[in-house]
Amino acid sequence: MNVIQVICRDLDLNLQTFKDLSTSTNLLVLFLVPWCGPCLNYQPKWKQLMKYFNDDPTKFDLLVGRIDCSKEVELCDVENVNFYPTVRLYSPTRKRPIEAIELKDFNVIEEFLRKNIKLRAEIDFASLMSTERLDSDESSEHVLTEPDEPEPDRVSGVYELNEDNLEKFLSKGRHFVKFYAPWCGHCRNLAPTWKLLGDTFQNDKSVSISMVDCEAYSLACQKFDINSYPTLLWIVDGEIVDRYNGMRSHKDLKAFVNRKKKEDQLKLERQGTVRSEDVIHTLTNSNINKVIRHGVTFVKFWVPWCSHCKALRPVWNELSRKLLGRVKVASLDCSQFEDICEKYQVNGYPTLIIFRNGRAVSEYEQERSLDSLVDYALSFADDSRDEL
């Protein structure tokens, strides 16, 4: 069946659908990341465009879609998307896409389309412009992936989950979760140990220590069939992998977490893959000297409120996989360790610095595409390159 015949109105593209459609029809694409404010401003208008053109794909010989570059990292890298939002028009009759600049309103969009492609039918943008003033609050339901929701509240290293954030938060990565009730005596006895466990793994991005109050959020606990308290579950990518029934000392709980992490790492190794959080070193005052002491280390200095830092995150994750075994990839949160950032004269974010054998030797100041970052880092892995 022709892929154009099975298009849905909200056309969220992946690597395969993008390849199929960009070679078979005219395709207008919005590249975005969920934490980008201007991307979100595009969403209501883009939703209307997708509805208008995708409801009858053969009428105009044009489809409108969107690509979340935080998920489709490989696709955005292949297409060399370096900033957001990016809007491009693809046509099977052209070798290269046409990049659109400042498609701020429907008049500009109409002019851009008329100039660059021949549509089968006339566009009635008057009807779109009459609805352009729809309540902007609707934009939240239009997004491909909604803006990154704030992380759950974290108290002393322990994430406090509720019905609104539990499912999404636990859907990716490794989690050790305590399901409890406030009136439960055993839960109260476990509380200080659980807090200490959270402190222990606070700077370990490869696992989260969490808890759920089942009296306040009973629906959340029902999803995991919680019938007694406390219930301690090891959850990986949203699935229950193990239930902890051992001693509840800090030593025993810590050993359990480390053992389950190792089991998951070995499982992924057998599958030929790895989690970025396992290969990106999260730097602190206590470990930075050890991490950078030997070999080449590429360090990202960042702060949580920096939009450019957030935009770089999926690229940095993929970079860690590309450089695995050749260059160490690390990150340091300057909002937590200001003294380290002052030491290395970090004045803007993100700042990317190459370290070799404990010394800062070069700051990266080129485009932040995956290929450029890989080439740059590997050039320092060659011992023949002089330090700067």
ROMAR-240224 format. One line per 8 residues: number of its first residue (from 1); their letters; for each residue z, y, x of C-alpha. Coordinates in steps of 0.05 Angstrom, whole numbers, plus 5000, padded with zeros to 4 digits. Layout:
<recs>
NUM = a = Z:Y:X  ... .
</recs>
This chain:
<recs>
1 = mnviqvic = 5000:5000:5000  4984:5070:5025  5050:5102:5048  5031:5166:5012  5035:5130:4946  5109:5114:4955  5135:5181:4978  5201:5205:4948 .
9 = rdldlnlq = 5214:5277:4933  5266:5287:4987  5226:5264:5047  5275:5248:5103  5233:5223:5161  5248:5172:5215  5207:5150:5274  5163:5102:5234 .
17 = tfkdlsts = 5152:5144:5171  5136:5205:5214  5085:5166:5254  5053:5138:5191  5049:5203:5153  5031:5251:5210  4969:5209:5224  4947:5202:5151 .
25 = tnllvlfl = 4959:5269:5118  4979:5341:5129  5054:5343:5141  5100:5404:5144  5164:5385:5179  5232:5419:5187  5270:5395:5249  5344:5410:5242 .
33 = vpwcgpcl = 5414:5390:5262  5472:5391:5212  5516:5441:5249  5461:5494:5255  5475:5554:5209  5402:5578:5204  5381:5506:5188  5428:5507:5128 .
41 = nyqpkwkq = 5398:5573:5105  5330:5538:5103  5354:5482:5059  5349:5510:4988  5278:5535:5002  5259:5470:5036  5285:5430:4977  5240:5469:4931 .
49 = lmkyfndd = 5180:5459:4977  5191:5384:4979  5196:5381:4904  5134:5423:4894  5089:5386:4943  5118:5315:4942  5121:5305:4867  5045:5293:4869 .
57 = ptkfdllv = 5028:5276:4942  4953:5270:4930  4945:5336:4894  4949:5381:4955  4938:5333:5012  5004:5360:5040  5073:5331:5046  5137:5368:5064 .
65 = gridcske = 5192:5331:5101  5252:5341:5146  5281:5307:5207  5355:5306:5227  5352:5309:5303  5425:5288:5309  5403:5220:5282  5330:5216:5303 .
73 = velcdven = 5344:5233:5376  5285:5193:5404  5236:5223:5355  5258:5295:5369  5256:5281:5443  5185:5254:5438  5165:5315:5398  5199:5360:5449 .
81 = vnfyptvr = 5242:5397:5399  5288:5442:5439  5317:5490:5387  5335:5491:5313  5309:5501:5262  5238:5484:5285  5182:5481:5234  5115:5448:5251 .
89 = lysptrkr = 5052:5431:5214  5019:5364:5232  4949:5346:5213  4909:5282:5227  4850:5326:5248  4890:5360:5303  4916:5332:5368  4975:5381:5370 .
97 = pieaielk = 5020:5408:5315  5022:5481:5297  5090:5513:5305  5111:5562:5251  5150:5624:5267  5198:5657:5218  5179:5624:5152  5229:5669:5117 .
105 = dfnvieef = 5200:5669:5047  5148:5636:5004  5096:5690:5016  5099:5677:5091  5097:5602:5079  5036:5609:5034  5000:5652:5086  5016:5602:5141 .
113 = lrkniklr = 4989:5543:5101  4926:5578:5078  4911:5599:5149  4919:5531:5180  4897:5478:5130  4851:5470:5071  4890:5448:5010  4858:5409:4953 .
121 = aeidfasl = 4891:5452:4900  4913:5524:4893  4986:5538:4907  5025:5571:4851  5081:5600:4893  5097:5649:4837  5135:5593:4803  5173:5578:4866 .
129 = msterlds = 5190:5651:4878  5218:5656:4808  5268:5602:4826  5281:5626:4896  5343:5662:4872  5377:5597:4852  5450:5596:4867  5456:5588:4942 .
137 = dessehvl = 5515:5542:4931  5465:5488:4913  5446:5484:4986  5501:5436:5001  5468:5381:4959  5400:5394:4990  5416:5379:5062  5387:5320:5098 .
145 = tepdepep = 5454:5308:5130  5506:5356:5108  5537:5400:5161  5588:5364:5203  5650:5361:5162  5712:5382:5200  5748:5324:5232  5807:5299:5192 .
153 = drvsgvye = 5873:5333:5208  5901:5306:5273  5976:5307:5285  5999:5286:5355  5936:5246:5367  5936:5211:5298  5882:5226:5247  5908:5235:5176 .
161 = lnednlek = 5855:5206:5129  5845:5217:5055  5797:5198:5000  5748:5253:5018  5740:5237:5092  5761:5164:5102  5695:5129:5088  5652:5176:5129 .
169 = flskgrhf = 5701:5180:5187  5709:5105:5193  5634:5091:5185  5621:5099:5259  5659:5078:5320  5724:5041:5332  5787:5055:5292  5858:5028:5289 .
177 = vkfyapwc = 5885:5049:5221  5955:5046:5192  5958:5042:5116  6027:5060:5093  6072:5084:5037  6125:5139:5047  6179:5097:5013  6167:5036:5058 .
185 = ghcrnlap = 6224:5025:5107  6180:4987:5157  6130:5043:5155  6183:5094:5172  6207:5051:5230  6136:5047:5256  6122:5122:5250  6148:5145:5319 .
193 = twkllgdt = 6112:5087:5354  6047:5102:5318  6054:5175:5339  6063:5153:5411  6002:5107:5405  5961:5167:5381  5985:5208:5440  5965:5151:5487 .
201 = fqndksvs = 5893:5150:5462  5886:5224:5445  5835:5237:5500  5799:5170:5492  5737:5185:5451  5720:5111:5445  5774:5097:5394  5814:5135:5341 .
209 = ismvdcea = 5885:5122:5317  5891:5140:5244  5935:5132:5183  5927:5134:5107  5982:5150:5057  5968:5098:5002  6014:5131:4952  5976:5196:4956 .
217 = yslacqkf = 5907:5165:4965  5909:5099:4927  5833:5096:4917  5822:5099:4992  5869:5041:5003  5838:5001:4947  5772:5002:4984  5805:4961:5039 .
225 = dinsyptl = 5845:4916:4992  5912:4941:5017  5968:4902:4983  6027:4910:5030  6055:4962:5078  6046:4977:5133  5977:4944:5140  5944:4955:5208 .
233 = lwivdgei = 5869:4945:5209  5819:4946:5267  5755:4976:5237  5689:4981:5273  5630:5019:5242  5662:5017:5174  5676:4942:5174  5744:4908:5180 .
241 = vdryngmr = 5741:4866:5243  5814:4846:5251  5883:4854:5219  5941:4864:5267  6001:4819:5254  6036:4822:5321  6098:4857:5347  6099:4932:5333 .
249 = shkdlkaf = 6121:4958:5400  6081:5011:5435  6064:4962:5491  6038:4909:5442  5998:4958:5400  5967:4990:5462  5947:4922:5489  5915:4904:5422 .
257 = vnrkkked = 5873:4967:5422  5849:4957:5493  5833:4884:5480  5793:4899:5417  5756:4955:5453  5737:4906:5508  5714:4854:5458  5668:4905:5424 .
265 = qlklerqg = 5641:4928:5491  5624:4857:5511  5591:4844:5444  5547:4905:5452  5530:4886:5524  5505:4818:5499  5461:4857:5450  5435:4900:5506 .
273 = tvrsedvi = 5466:4965:5481  5525:5010:5493  5564:5064:5456  5557:5133:5486  5632:5144:5480  5642:5085:5527  5599:5116:5582  5615:5190:5574 .
281 = htltnsni = 5677:5205:5614  5724:5251:5575  5756:5293:5630  5828:5318:5631  5875:5346:5683  5898:5276:5699  5831:5242:5710  5779:5293:5732 .
289 = nkvirhgv = 5791:5284:5807  5786:5208:5801  5721:5211:5760  5684:5261:5804  5711:5236:5871  5654:5187:5886  5580:5190:5872  5543:5238:5826 .
297 = tfvkfwvp = 5575:5263:5761  5540:5309:5711  5594:5348:5673  5587:5387:5608  5638:5442:5599  5643:5460:5526  5686:5488:5470  5690:5462:5398 .
305 = wcshckal = 5666:5526:5365  5603:5533:5407  5540:5519:5365  5497:5507:5427  5548:5455:5450  5542:5420:5383  5467:5421:5386  5470:5389:5455 .
313 = rpvwnels = 5516:5334:5434  5465:5281:5411  5423:5295:5473  5484:5288:5518  5501:5222:5484  5431:5195:5497  5433:5222:5568  5494:5179:5582 .
321 = rkllgrvk = 5455:5117:5562  5394:5137:5603  5435:5149:5666  5481:5089:5658  5495:5057:5726  5461:5114:5764  5497:5179:5748  5563:5188:5713 .
329 = vasldcsq = 5561:5233:5651  5624:5270:5631  5650:5326:5587  5709:5373:5589  5736:5414:5531  5751:5483:5559  5795:5500:5499  5844:5448:5524 .
337 = fediceky = 5837:5454:5599  5824:5528:5613  5851:5522:5684  5798:5472:5704  5743:5515:5674  5768:5576:5710  5769:5537:5775  5695:5522:5768 .
345 = qvngyptl = 5679:5592:5743  5655:5570:5674  5637:5634:5637  5592:5609:5581  5582:5547:5539  5557:5497:5549  5558:5499:5625  5528:5438:5659 .
353 = iifrngra = 5548:5424:5731  5529:5369:5779  5585:5342:5823  5574:5299:5884  5633:5265:5917  5682:5313:5887  5644:5377:5900  5607:5422:5851 .
361 = vseyeqer = 5538:5426:5880  5492:5455:5827  5492:5486:5757  5437:5465:5709  5401:5525:5679  5336:5497:5652  5315:5475:5582  5363:5424:5552 .
369 = sldslvdy = 5313:5371:5535  5330:5299:5549  5274:5288:5599  5292:5350:5639  5365:5332:5641  5349:5261:5664  5302:5284:5719  5350:5336:5743 .
377 = alsfadds = 5410:5288:5747  5370:5234:5781  5346:5283:5834  5418:5288:5858  5427:5213:5858  5380:5214:5918  5426:5222:5978  5371:5257:6016 .
385 = rdel = 5377:5319:5972  5417:5375:6005  5479:5401:5971  5476:5473:5947 .
</recs>
